[in-house]
Amino acid sequence: MADDEDLEELVEQQYGLPGMDGEARCIYLVGDMGNAVVEHLATGLDMLVHSDDQARILVRINSAGGYAATGLALHDLMKACSCPVDTEAMGAVGSCAVMAYLAGERRLAHQHSTLMIHGSRATGSGSRALLACEMEGMHWYDARAVDILVKATGLPEWHWWPWMNDGRNHDVRGWEELQQLNLATELVQYR
């Protein structure tokens, strides 16, 4: 594991600013993905775009996920940014946080980064009409997730739909697996 100086140098090399003193063009998305994280990302992107509307931005992610709508909002914010946005999977990135990670122009991963991909899950309570509405919404979110996976990886829909429909969590563990599926584009190298 790299120390703070190694991380600072890596960020400085890739993004042109020191990494640990508040000047870095770096935003951290850590923990549960909810509305506060969407606001945090939107504010951070706005500030960095206003300081330099051409320089790269790095979004570092470590999260087990949250609501599907949040993942889509994070993805859309990064894709709509006028600056190039790269993402970095730090540790485990799961569920809707994967959609945010896949927004990166460059998708960095560490040797032991893990992505967990699965389809939407129902709460299983309420009337038949409410459950039908929930199922329709889940299918819509899953279709958006598959679209993002296809665009990011170049793999066809038929590769990803079983991952959405089988009710299981699919862990893609480590650089080799992430690279095989085109989920990550660059390995973070430390000295």
C-alpha positions in Angstrom: 0.0 0.0 0.0 1.3 3.4 -0.9 1.9 6.1 1.6 0.5 9.7 1.4 3.5 11.0 -0.5 3.2 8.3 -3.2 -0.5 9.1 -3.6 0.2 12.8 -3.7 2.8 12.3 -6.4 0.5 10.0 -8.4 -2.3 12.6 -8.4 0.1 15.4 -9.2 1.5 13.4 -12.2 -1.9 12.5 -13.6 -3.9 15.6 -12.7 -1.3 18.4 -12.5 -2.0 19.5 -8.9 -0.9 18.3 -5.5 -3.1 15.7 -4.1 -3.4 16.2 -0.4 -3.5 19.9 0.2 -7.0 20.8 -1.0 -5.9 22.0 -4.5 -6.3 18.6 -6.2 -8.8 18.2 -8.9 -10.1 15.2 -7.0 -13.5 14.4 -5.6 -14.2 11.5 -3.2 -17.4 9.6 -3.2 -17.3 7.4 -0.2 -20.0 5.5 1.7 -23.7 5.1 1.0 -24.8 6.7 -2.3 -27.7 9.0 -1.6 -28.9 12.5 -2.3 -26.1 14.1 -0.3 -23.5 12.4 -2.5 -25.2 13.7 -5.6 -25.1 17.2 -4.2 -21.5 16.7 -3.1 -20.5 15.6 -6.7 -22.5 18.4 -8.4 -20.9 21.1 -6.2 -17.4 19.6 -6.5 -17.7 19.4 -10.3 -19.0 23.0 -10.6 -16.2 24.3 -8.5 -13.5 22.5 -10.4 -15.0 23.4 -13.8 -15.1 27.1 -12.8 -11.4 27.0 -11.7 -10.3 25.4 -15.0 -12.8 24.2 -17.6 -10.3 22.0 -19.5 -8.3 20.2 -16.9 -9.0 16.6 -15.9 -11.0 15.7 -12.8 -10.5 12.5 -10.8 -13.5 11.0 -8.9 -12.4 8.4 -6.4 -15.1 6.0 -5.4 -15.4 3.5 -2.5 -19.0 2.6 -1.8 -21.3 -0.5 -1.4 -23.9 1.5 -3.4 -27.4 2.8 -2.7 -30.5 3.6 -4.8 -30.4 3.0 -8.6 -31.6 6.5 -9.3 -28.6 7.9 -7.4 -26.2 5.9 -9.5 -27.8 7.2 -12.7 -27.7 10.8 -11.4 -24.0 10.5 -10.5 -23.3 8.9 -13.9 -25.2 11.7 -15.8 -23.4 14.5 -13.8 -20.0 13.2 -14.7 -20.9 12.5 -18.4 -22.4 16.1 -18.7 -19.3 17.7 -17.2 -17.4 19.9 -19.7 -14.0 18.7 -18.3 -12.8 15.2 -18.8 -13.7 13.1 -15.8 -11.8 10.0 -14.8 -12.9 7.6 -12.1 -11.0 5.4 -9.7 -12.2 2.3 -7.9 -10.7 2.3 -4.4 -11.4 -1.0 -2.7 -15.0 -2.1 -3.3 -17.4 -0.3 -5.6 -20.9 -1.9 -5.6 -24.4 -1.7 -6.9 -25.3 1.8 -8.1 -21.8 3.1 -7.4 -20.7 1.0 -10.3 -22.8 3.2 -12.6 -21.0 6.2 -11.3 -17.6 4.5 -11.8 -18.4 3.6 -15.4 -18.9 7.3 -16.2 -15.1 7.8 -16.2 -13.4 8.6 -19.5 -10.5 6.7 -17.9 -11.5 4.1 -15.3 -8.6 3.4 -13.0 -8.5 0.4 -10.7 -6.1 -0.9 -8.1 -4.7 -4.5 -8.1 -7.4 -5.5 -5.6 -10.3 -3.3 -6.6 -13.7 -5.1 -6.8 -16.9 -4.2 -8.5 -20.2 -5.8 -7.5 -22.9 -5.8 -10.2 -26.5 -6.9 -9.8 -30.0 -6.2 -10.9 -32.6 -4.1 -9.1 -34.2 -5.7 -6.0 -37.9 -5.4 -4.9 -39.0 -4.7 -1.4 -41.7 -7.3 -1.7 -44.5 -5.5 0.1 -47.7 -3.8 -0.8 -50.6 -4.4 -3.1 -50.4 -6.4 -6.4 -50.7 -3.1 -8.3 -47.9 -1.5 -6.3 -45.6 -4.5 -6.8 -46.3 -4.4 -10.5 -45.4 -0.7 -10.6 -42.2 -1.4 -8.7 -41.3 -4.3 -11.0 -41.8 -2.0 -14.0 -39.5 0.6 -12.5 -36.9 -2.0 -11.6 -36.9 -3.3 -15.2 -36.4 0.3 -16.4 -33.4 0.8 -14.1 -31.9 -2.5 -15.1 -32.2 -1.5 -18.8 -30.4 1.8 -18.1 -27.7 -0.2 -16.2 -27.2 -2.6 -19.1 -27.0 0.3 -21.5 -24.3 1.9 -19.4 -22.4 -1.4 -19.2 -22.6 -1.9 -22.9 -21.4 1.6 -23.7 -18.5 1.4 -21.2 -17.3 -2.1 -22.0 -18.2 -2.7 -25.6 -19.7 -6.1 -24.6 -23.1 -6.9 -26.0 -26.4 -6.7 -24.0 -26.7 -10.5 -23.9 -23.6 -10.6 -21.7 -25.0 -8.3 -19.1 -28.8 -9.2 -18.9 -28.2 -12.5 -17.1 -26.4 -10.5 -14.4 -29.5 -8.3 -14.0 -32.0 -11.1 -13.9 -30.5 -14.0 -11.8 -30.9 -12.3 -8.4 -27.2 -12.8 -7.5 -24.4 -10.4 -6.8 -21.6 -10.7 -9.4 -18.3 -9.7 -7.9 -15.6 -8.8 -10.4 -12.4 -9.1 -8.3 -9.0 -7.6 -9.1 -7.4 -5.9 -12.0 -7.2 -8.9 -14.3 -10.9 -9.6 -14.1 -11.8 -5.9 -14.4 -9.6 -5.6 -17.5 -11.0 -8.8 -19.1 -14.5 -7.4 -19.0 -13.3 -3.9 -20.1 -14.7 -2.5 -16.8 -11.4 -0.8 -15.9 -9.0 0.8 -18.4 -5.9 1.5 -16.4 -4.2 0.0 -13.4 -3.0 2.4 -10.7 0.7 1.8 -10.5 2.7 2.5 -7.3 6.4 2.6 -7.0 
